[in-house]
Amino acid sequence: MTKLVQRLLIFSLGIPAIVALVAYLPYYNHLAVNLVVTIISALGAVEFSQILAKKHYRLPSWEAALLGSLAPLAMTLSISFNIPGELVPAAFIFGASWLIASRVFSSLQDISQVLDRISTGLSAMIYPGMFMLWIIRMTRLSHATVIILTFLLMVFANDSLAWAVGMLFGKGNRGLIPASPNKSIAGFIGGLAGSLIIGFTAPLLFPTAFTTNHTLPRPLAGIILSICVGVVAIIGDLAESTIKRSGEVKDSGFIIPGRGGILDSVDSIALAAPVFYALYWILF
């Protein structure tokens, strides 16, 4: 099975599954979505730590998964079960304390790696979990189902059209970004167009979820939101390509046929999630 067929198959099956998860399991402030985000964050942290290991930073996979899931899990408990919001910074403090204190009794041979392990552990706590938890924050908003789907479709449309337009029209305009030479200007334009389509139509189709408290028209506010999210989604994809190139790996993993690893699939989502959340509060 070619990579193109695998990618199309994952797209045709994965998108409906994600939409169904968000739309049909809203219980306990989308507990199912929150748990999936937590699991993805844990797996992404493992992949990130493995990339860092290419530069001799060592962190056990179980520890990377635990650290990567701390903040999203704390946010899930806070939102789905009404536990005070201070749980999130407390989880981060616990993880940082563990990284520092657990190395006190390291052997003389392992002491030389303590700083590397601490820095790798802190990195695994932040990326992608600290970015992905903003999706969990969206679940506490009114009309959370529409808002989450709008965000995800905005990023998916960006990624899909960037790939399709780049394949069709990007042959002579690639190489703009050294870290990702296959990306093209045509692909960037196509990706932004995909985000714009969702950002323009969502406020028109779901006006109650996109009610502005100022004089800015809803479609215009949606366009502003989609442009910002679209640009950041593209940067997220390029940033992960830069990380992989620095670690001298082609894919972050092999868990998703046709795409690679978890980070290969959520790089745009992770970086765009806090931007979407913040701009939604400002604009709507």
Contacts in CASP RR format, 6 or more apart in sequence:
PFRMAT RR
TARGET T0000
AUTHOR 0000-0000-0000
METHOD contacts of the structure
MODEL  1
MTKLVQRLLIFSLGIPAIVALVAYLPYYNHLAVNLVVTIISALGAVEFSQ
ILAKKHYRLPSWEAALLGSLAPLAMTLSISFNIPGELVPAAFIFGASWLI
ASRVFSSLQDISQVLDRISTGLSAMIYPGMFMLWIIRMTRLSHATVIILT
FLLMVFANDSLAWAVGMLFGKGNRGLIPASPNKSIAGFIGGLAGSLIIGF
TAPLLFPTAFTTNHTLPRPLAGIILSICVGVVAIIGDLAESTIKRSGEVK
DSGFIIPGRGGILDSVDSIALAAPVFYALYWILF
1 9 0 8 1.000
1 257 0 8 1.000
3 258 0 8 1.000
6 257 0 8 1.000
6 258 0 8 1.000
6 259 0 8 1.000
7 163 0 8 1.000
7 258 0 8 1.000
7 259 0 8 1.000
9 257 0 8 1.000
10 256 0 8 1.000
10 257 0 8 1.000
10 258 0 8 1.000
10 259 0 8 1.000
11 160 0 8 1.000
15 156 0 8 1.000
18 152 0 8 1.000
19 149 0 8 1.000
21 32 0 8 1.000
21 33 0 8 1.000
21 36 0 8 1.000
22 30 0 8 1.000
22 33 0 8 1.000
22 145 0 8 1.000
22 148 0 8 1.000
22 149 0 8 1.000
22 152 0 8 1.000
23 145 0 8 1.000
23 149 0 8 1.000
25 31 0 8 1.000
25 32 0 8 1.000
25 33 0 8 1.000
26 144 0 8 1.000
26 145 0 8 1.000
28 80 0 8 1.000
28 81 0 8 1.000
29 79 0 8 1.000
29 80 0 8 1.000
29 139 0 8 1.000
29 140 0 8 1.000
29 144 0 8 1.000
30 80 0 8 1.000
30 139 0 8 1.000
30 144 0 8 1.000
30 145 0 8 1.000
30 148 0 8 1.000
31 76 0 8 1.000
31 80 0 8 1.000
33 135 0 8 1.000
33 136 0 8 1.000
33 139 0 8 1.000
33 148 0 8 1.000
34 72 0 8 1.000
34 75 0 8 1.000
34 76 0 8 1.000
34 79 0 8 1.000
34 80 0 8 1.000
34 136 0 8 1.000
34 139 0 8 1.000
35 76 0 8 1.000
37 72 0 8 1.000
37 76 0 8 1.000
37 132 0 8 1.000
37 133 0 8 1.000
37 135 0 8 1.000
37 136 0 8 1.000
38 69 0 8 1.000
38 72 0 8 1.000
38 73 0 8 1.000
38 76 0 8 1.000
38 136 0 8 1.000
39 69 0 8 1.000
40 128 0 8 1.000
40 132 0 8 1.000
40 262 0 8 1.000
40 266 0 8 1.000
41 68 0 8 1.000
41 69 0 8 1.000
41 71 0 8 1.000
41 72 0 8 1.000
41 128 0 8 1.000
41 129 0 8 1.000
41 132 0 8 1.000
41 133 0 8 1.000
42 65 0 8 1.000
42 66 0 8 1.000
42 68 0 8 1.000
42 69 0 8 1.000
43 65 0 8 1.000
43 255 0 8 1.000
43 262 0 8 1.000
44 68 0 8 1.000
44 128 0 8 1.000
44 129 0 8 1.000
44 252 0 8 1.000
44 262 0 8 1.000
44 263 0 8 1.000
44 266 0 8 1.000
45 64 0 8 1.000
45 65 0 8 1.000
45 67 0 8 1.000
45 68 0 8 1.000
45 69 0 8 1.000
45 124 0 8 1.000
45 125 0 8 1.000
45 127 0 8 1.000
45 128 0 8 1.000
45 129 0 8 1.000
46 61 0 8 1.000
46 64 0 8 1.000
46 65 0 8 1.000
46 124 0 8 1.000
47 252 0 8 1.000
47 253 0 8 1.000
47 261 0 8 1.000
47 262 0 8 1.000
47 263 0 8 1.000
48 64 0 8 1.000
48 123 0 8 1.000
48 124 0 8 1.000
48 127 0 8 1.000
48 128 0 8 1.000
48 243 0 8 1.000
48 252 0 8 1.000
48 263 0 8 1.000
49 57 0 8 1.000
49 59 0 8 1.000
49 61 0 8 1.000
49 64 0 8 1.000
49 120 0 8 1.000
49 121 0 8 1.000
49 123 0 8 1.000
49 124 0 8 1.000
50 61 0 8 1.000
50 64 0 8 1.000
50 252 0 8 1.000
50 253 0 8 1.000
51 243 0 8 1.000
51 244 0 8 1.000
51 247 0 8 1.000
51 249 0 8 1.000
51 252 0 8 1.000
52 59 0 8 1.000
52 120 0 8 1.000
52 123 0 8 1.000
52 247 0 8 1.000
53 59 0 8 1.000
53 120 0 8 1.000
54 247 0 8 1.000
54 248 0 8 1.000
54 249 0 8 1.000
55 246 0 8 1.000
55 247 0 8 1.000
56 116 0 8 1.000
57 116 0 8 1.000
57 117 0 8 1.000
57 119 0 8 1.000
57 120 0 8 1.000
58 113 0 8 1.000
58 116 0 8 1.000
58 117 0 8 1.000
58 120 0 8 1.000
59 117 0 8 1.000
59 120 0 8 1.000
59 121 0 8 1.000
59 124 0 8 1.000
63 121 0 8 1.000
64 120 0 8 1.000
64 121 0 8 1.000
64 124 0 8 1.000
67 95 0 8 1.000
67 98 0 8 1.000
67 99 0 8 1.000
67 121 0 8 1.000
67 124 0 8 1.000
67 125 0 8 1.000
68 124 0 8 1.000
68 125 0 8 1.000
68 129 0 8 1.000
69 129 0 8 1.000
70 91 0 8 1.000
70 92 0 8 1.000
70 94 0 8 1.000
70 95 0 8 1.000
70 125 0 8 1.000
71 88 0 8 1.000
71 91 0 8 1.000
71 92 0 8 1.000
71 125 0 8 1.000
71 129 0 8 1.000
71 130 0 8 1.000
71 133 0 8 1.000
72 129 0 8 1.000
72 132 0 8 1.000
72 133 0 8 1.000
72 136 0 8 1.000
73 91 0 8 1.000
74 87 0 8 1.000
74 88 0 8 1.000
74 90 0 8 1.000
74 91 0 8 1.000
75 87 0 8 1.000
75 88 0 8 1.000
75 133 0 8 1.000
75 136 0 8 1.000
75 137 0 8 1.000
76 136 0 8 1.000
77 83 0 8 1.000
77 87 0 8 1.000
78 84 0 8 1.000
78 85 0 8 1.000
78 87 0 8 1.000
78 88 0 8 1.000
79 136 0 8 1.000
79 137 0 8 1.000
79 139 0 8 1.000
79 140 0 8 1.000
80 139 0 8 1.000
88 133 0 8 1.000
92 125 0 8 1.000
92 130 0 8 1.000
95 125 0 8 1.000
96 122 0 8 1.000
96 125 0 8 1.000
99 117 0 8 1.000
99 118 0 8 1.000
99 121 0 8 1.000
99 122 0 8 1.000
100 118 0 8 1.000
103 110 0 8 1.000
103 111 0 8 1.000
103 114 0 8 1.000
103 117 0 8 1.000
103 118 0 8 1.000
106 114 0 8 1.000
127 270 0 8 1.000
128 263 0 8 1.000
128 266 0 8 1.000
128 267 0 8 1.000
128 270 0 8 1.000
129 270 0 8 1.000
131 270 0 8 1.000
131 271 0 8 1.000
131 273 0 8 1.000
131 274 0 8 1.000
132 266 0 8 1.000
132 269 0 8 1.000
132 270 0 8 1.000
132 273 0 8 1.000
134 273 0 8 1.000
134 274 0 8 1.000
134 276 0 8 1.000
134 277 0 8 1.000
135 148 0 8 1.000
135 151 0 8 1.000
135 269 0 8 1.000
135 273 0 8 1.000
137 277 0 8 1.000
138 144 0 8 1.000
138 147 0 8 1.000
138 148 0 8 1.000
138 151 0 8 1.000
138 273 0 8 1.000
138 276 0 8 1.000
138 277 0 8 1.000
138 280 0 8 1.000
139 148 0 8 1.000
141 147 0 8 1.000
141 280 0 8 1.000
142 209 0 8 1.000
143 206 0 8 1.000
143 208 0 8 1.000
143 209 0 8 1.000
146 202 0 8 1.000
146 206 0 8 1.000
146 209 0 8 1.000
147 209 0 8 1.000
147 280 0 8 1.000
150 198 0 8 1.000
150 199 0 8 1.000
150 202 0 8 1.000
150 206 0 8 1.000
150 209 0 8 1.000
151 229 0 8 1.000
151 272 0 8 1.000
151 273 0 8 1.000
151 276 0 8 1.000
152 269 0 8 1.000
153 198 0 8 1.000
154 194 0 8 1.000
154 195 0 8 1.000
154 198 0 8 1.000
154 199 0 8 1.000
154 202 0 8 1.000
154 226 0 8 1.000
154 229 0 8 1.000
154 230 0 8 1.000
154 233 0 8 1.000
154 272 0 8 1.000
154 276 0 8 1.000
155 195 0 8 1.000
155 229 0 8 1.000
155 230 0 8 1.000
155 233 0 8 1.000
155 268 0 8 1.000
155 269 0 8 1.000
155 272 0 8 1.000
157 191 0 8 1.000
157 194 0 8 1.000
157 195 0 8 1.000
157 197 0 8 1.000
157 198 0 8 1.000
158 191 0 8 1.000
158 192 0 8 1.000
158 194 0 8 1.000
158 195 0 8 1.000
158 229 0 8 1.000
158 230 0 8 1.000
158 233 0 8 1.000
158 234 0 8 1.000
158 268 0 8 1.000
159 191 0 8 1.000
159 233 0 8 1.000
159 237 0 8 1.000
159 268 0 8 1.000
160 194 0 8 1.000
161 187 0 8 1.000
161 190 0 8 1.000
161 191 0 8 1.000
161 193 0 8 1.000
161 194 0 8 1.000
162 183 0 8 1.000
162 187 0 8 1.000
162 188 0 8 1.000
162 190 0 8 1.000
162 191 0 8 1.000
162 234 0 8 1.000
162 237 0 8 1.000
163 187 0 8 1.000
164 190 0 8 1.000
165 186 0 8 1.000
165 187 0 8 1.000
165 189 0 8 1.000
165 190 0 8 1.000
165 191 0 8 1.000
165 193 0 8 1.000
166 184 0 8 1.000
166 186 0 8 1.000
166 187 0 8 1.000
166 190 0 8 1.000
168 186 0 8 1.000
169 184 0 8 1.000
169 186 0 8 1.000
169 187 0 8 1.000
170 184 0 8 1.000
170 185 0 8 1.000
170 186 0 8 1.000
170 187 0 8 1.000
171 184 0 8 1.000
172 184 0 8 1.000
173 184 0 8 1.000
173 185 0 8 1.000
173 186 0 8 1.000
174 181 0 8 1.000
174 182 0 8 1.000
174 183 0 8 1.000
174 184 0 8 1.000
175 181 0 8 1.000
175 182 0 8 1.000
175 183 0 8 1.000
175 184 0 8 1.000
176 183 0 8 1.000
176 184 0 8 1.000
176 185 0 8 1.000
177 183 0 8 1.000
177 238 0 8 1.000
177 241 0 8 1.000
179 238 0 8 1.000
179 241 0 8 1.000
179 242 0 8 1.000
179 245 0 8 1.000
180 237 0 8 1.000
180 238 0 8 1.000
180 241 0 8 1.000
180 242 0 8 1.000
180 245 0 8 1.000
183 237 0 8 1.000
183 238 0 8 1.000
183 241 0 8 1.000
188 234 0 8 1.000
191 230 0 8 1.000
191 234 0 8 1.000
192 227 0 8 1.000
192 230 0 8 1.000
192 231 0 8 1.000
192 234 0 8 1.000
195 226 0 8 1.000
195 227 0 8 1.000
195 229 0 8 1.000
195 230 0 8 1.000
195 233 0 8 1.000
196 223 0 8 1.000
196 226 0 8 1.000
196 227 0 8 1.000
198 226 0 8 1.000
199 222 0 8 1.000
199 223 0 8 1.000
199 225 0 8 1.000
199 226 0 8 1.000
200 219 0 8 1.000
200 222 0 8 1.000
200 223 0 8 1.000
200 226 0 8 1.000
202 209 0 8 1.000
202 210 0 8 1.000
202 222 0 8 1.000
203 210 0 8 1.000
203 218 0 8 1.000
203 219 0 8 1.000
203 221 0 8 1.000
203 222 0 8 1.000
203 284 0 8 1.000
204 218 0 8 1.000
204 219 0 8 1.000
207 218 0 8 1.000
209 284 0 8 1.000
210 218 0 8 1.000
210 221 0 8 1.000
210 222 0 8 1.000
210 284 0 8 1.000
211 218 0 8 1.000
211 284 0 8 1.000
212 218 0 8 1.000
212 221 0 8 1.000
212 283 0 8 1.000
212 284 0 8 1.000
213 284 0 8 1.000
216 283 0 8 1.000
221 283 0 8 1.000
221 284 0 8 1.000
222 283 0 8 1.000
224 279 0 8 1.000
224 283 0 8 1.000
225 276 0 8 1.000
225 279 0 8 1.000
225 280 0 8 1.000
225 283 0 8 1.000
228 275 0 8 1.000
228 279 0 8 1.000
229 272 0 8 1.000
229 275 0 8 1.000
229 276 0 8 1.000
229 279 0 8 1.000
230 272 0 8 1.000
232 271 0 8 1.000
232 272 0 8 1.000
232 275 0 8 1.000
233 268 0 8 1.000
233 269 0 8 1.000
233 271 0 8 1.000
233 272 0 8 1.000
234 268 0 8 1.000
235 271 0 8 1.000
236 267 0 8 1.000
236 268 0 8 1.000
236 270 0 8 1.000
236 271 0 8 1.000
236 272 0 8 1.000
237 267 0 8 1.000
237 268 0 8 1.000
239 267 0 8 1.000
239 271 0 8 1.000
240 252 0 8 1.000
240 263 0 8 1.000
240 264 0 8 1.000
240 267 0 8 1.000
244 250 0 8 1.000
244 251 0 8 1.000
244 252 0 8 1.000
251 259 0 8 1.000
251 260 0 8 1.000
251 261 0 8 1.000
251 264 0 8 1.000
252 260 0 8 1.000
252 261 0 8 1.000
252 262 0 8 1.000
252 263 0 8 1.000
252 264 0 8 1.000
253 260 0 8 1.000
253 261 0 8 1.000
253 262 0 8 1.000
253 263 0 8 1.000
253 264 0 8 1.000
254 260 0 8 1.000
254 261 0 8 1.000
255 261 0 8 1.000
255 262 0 8 1.000
256 262 0 8 1.000
256 264 0 8 1.000
256 265 0 8 1.000
259 265 0 8 1.000
END
